[in-house]
């Protein structure tokens, strides 16, 4: 990799899709050991960048960390990433949720690959689904009802 952690941070927080995509492409092409080192040295910092009002920045953080993530990341760093993904999967921005879904798939696959138990991750997701999915379902149901009455009232 040619860029430093600071240069990656600047690109990811820039809001510029070309810079974000270039940073992600650069880490995609890097050696596994380089990616692992950058992930371990920057996951805490990049996690803080997630907590911005800008949905594109949140999306960029999730996509970037997903690309950095490799199979043999120490548990403490994996847990930091997992905590971020558990928040991102219920983000208000659908793009962020979709990116989180892909990252969760990768993290679970790599956890299984390392022959570590996936049950705690599944339990976390089940808890999120129990608390969040009904809320999302209720919102969609209310929206459908509102649309139905709006259409009927226009006729």
N, C-alpha and C positions, 0 to 999 in steps of 0.2 A: 504494500500500500504506500502511496506517495503522500497522502494527506495525514495531518496530525489530528489528534483528538479535538483540538480547538477548531481546526478547519472543518472537521465533520460537524461539530456542534454549530458552527456558523452556518453551514449549508442547511442543516436540518431545521434550524430555527428561522431561516431566511424567508420562508413562504414562497420561494421561487421553485416551481416544479422542475425546471431544468437542473438546478443545483441539487435539489433533493434526489432526483433520479440519478444524477451523476455520482453522488456520494454512495447511494445504494448499489449502483453498478460497480463502483470501485471495490467495495467490501465483498461483493459477490465474487469478484475475480481474485480475491486475496487467498492466500494459503490458510488452511484451517487453523494453524497455530497463531497466525497473526490475528485472525478474527476472534479466537478465544481470548487472546491477550487484550485486545481492544474492548471486548465485551466485559471482561472482568474489571478492567480499569475504568470503564465509563458507564456501566449500567446505572449506578446510583445517580450520576450527573444527568444522564439522558432521561431517566425516569422523572426527574424534576421538570424537564422541559415539556413533559406530557401535560402538566397542570397549567395549561394556558387556555385562554378563551378562544383561541383560534383552532377550529376543527382541523384545518389542514396541517397545522403544527403537530397536533395530537396524532393524526394519521401518519405523518412523517416519522415521528418517534417510534411508533409501533412497527412500521415497515422496516425502519433502519435496524432496530434491535432484533427483529425477526431474522433479518439477513445476517446479522452478526452471530446469532445463536448457533452453536455447534454441539455435538453430542456429549462431550465430556466437560461441561461447565460444572464447577463445584456447586453443591446444593444451595449454599447461601445466596449465590448470585442467581441461580435458577429461581429460587423463591422470591427474590426481588422482582424478577421479570414476571413470574406468575401472578404476584399481587397486582402488578400493573395491568396485566391482561384481564384479570378478573374485574377490574374497573372499566377497562376499555370495551369489554364485551357488552356492557350496558350503557355505553356512551350515547349521548343524544344524537350524535352524528352517525348515520348509517355507514358511511365510508370507514369510520374508525372501527365500528363493530365488525364489519366484513374483514378488515385487516387483522383484528384481534382473533377472529375465528380461524384464519389461516395460521396465525402465530401459535394459537392454542393447539391446533392440529400438529404442528411441527414439534412443539414442546412435549406433548404427550407421546408422539412417536419416538422422539429421542429418549424420553424417560423410559419407555418400554424397551427400547433398544439396549439401554444400559442395565436391563433386567431389574429395574427399580419398580416398586409398586406404584400403580397408576390410580389405585382406589382413593387416596386422599384428594387427588386432583378431580376425579369424578365426583366425589362427595362435595367438593367446593362448587363445582358446576351445577350439581343437583340443587344445592342450597340457593344459588343464584337464580336458577330456573324457577324454584318455588316462590321466591320473593319478587322476581322481576317479570317473568313471563305473564303471570296474571295481570300485572299492571299494564304491560304492553297490549295484551289481549283486550283488556277493558278499554283502553284508549282506542283501539281499532274498532271495537264494537260500538263505542259511543260515536265515533266518526261515521261509521256506516249508517247508524240511526239518524244522525244529523243530516247526512247526505240524502237519505231516503225522504225525510220530511222536507228537506229543501226542494227536492225534485217534485214531490207531491204538491207542495204549496205553490210551485210555479205553474202547475198544470191547470 
